[in-house]
Amino acid sequence: MTKHTKPITDDALNELLTNIETPPVPEYFSHNVMQAIEALPSEDIVTKPSWWQWLALIGGGVPAIMQLATFVFSAWHIASVG
């Protein structure tokens, strides 16, 4: 894809936009979209964490804390040795 180095003028942009034919919007389109959005499950149902999610979080957090502690203590050990 090449980039245009020459800026498009307002007249050229207006001419381009007047030559574009947009497809017709179906009847009651926004109403149908809003009905589909309202039919989605509420946030309470979607975001309620289960016990296994907490277990996975803790199970991943413990090794991460251990790695961080290992790094800190190894740096402290190297610094104290000389």
Secondary structure, 3 states (H helix, E strand, C coil): CCCCCCCCCHHHHHHHHHCCCCCCCCCCHHHHHHHHHHCCCCHHHHHCCCHHHHHHHHHHHHHHHHHHHHHHHHHHHHHHHC
